[in-house]
């Protein structure tokens, strides 16, 4: 696999391909970043983008993880003291999950977002951004029906972070697309260069396959789940014997979250998945690629319940180092 393939594998969108190819031609020492609100323990959404960061480190990138304490405060996630305590715990969890400590820099937003230069640039961005444009960008941030002024400023800060962290590539879930597009529009107005972005897929709701798996709504998998809890959640997951989306009565796509988790979480981290089965049911199955596993589920050789058992085991193995860190 060449550098571009490794950098972009399993990405839902690359903005733009030409810019990322330029980075891939000489990736050593390039810097990528993801920002996270410090708000609890790592869950599957954090882990998906962290898996992409691990790919980037393998390709030669250095990684900056923004532990966005100011953003979390603006989003009403607690006091600064509480948020920073959470940030310290999250940093340890990211390293336990597999980020290369020697190639990862952890930065608190408050280390630079309260400086005069940043504040003046933020005000300049506010002057150049219409209210409707800011509202579109904050759609994934706002909780409930009543937006606050603080949440309107939030995406403008995310755009500025790309410049102030001096990174070459911004990474985030597909729900960050509007923010990254805002950055591409806003940064040139401030005489700063635009940077390319990678967007990772959104994992479907575990129970229904419809919508987004969310730590605040419905069932998700997090680093503090026990082995038994992971097994129970995966066994109860929606899993038809196909990866093809199925339309709902409302016209939404119903995805297969079990296969998504294999594709985006498990196979990028492990070389082989073993599905354990009794001899009377054909014995164990072994897969060295996601495509092979998906094909055998489609053909009926691999039963969804057997796949779920293997997925639960694989996720538990990936999460166990972080769970030990939480318990320490």
HUWO-V747993 format. One line per field, one symbol per residue. ss: DSSP state (h for helix, s for strand, l for the rest). phi: phi as a letter, one per 30 degrees, with the letter a starting at -180 (. if undefined). A space follows every 50 residues. Layout:
ss=???
phi=???
//
This chain:
ss=llhhhhhhllssssslhhhhhhhhhlllllssssssllllllshhhhhhh hhhhhhhhhllsssssslhhhhhhlllllhhhhhhhhhhhhhhhhhhlll hhhssssshhhllllhhhhhhhhhhhhhllhhhhhhhlllllllllllhh hhhhhhhhhhhhhhllllssssshhhhhhhhhhhhhhhhllllllsssss lllslllllllslllllllllsllllhhhhhhhhhllllllllllsslll llssllhhhhhhhhhhllllllssslllhhhlllsssllhhhhhhhhhhl lllhhhhhhhhhhhhhhhhhhhhhhhhl
phi=.ddddddcdiddabbcdddddddddadeidbcbbcbddbjcdbddedddd ddddeddddjdcbccdcdddedddcickddddddddddddeddddddkdd ddcbccbdeddbdcddeddddddddddccddddddddcedcdciccdcee dddedddeddeedddhccacbadedceddddddddddddcicddbdbccd dcddeddcicicdbdcbjcbcbdcddedddedddddddaddacddcdcdd iddcdcdddddddccdddcbdbcccdbdedcjidcbbcadeddddddddj dcdedddddddedddddddedddddddd
//
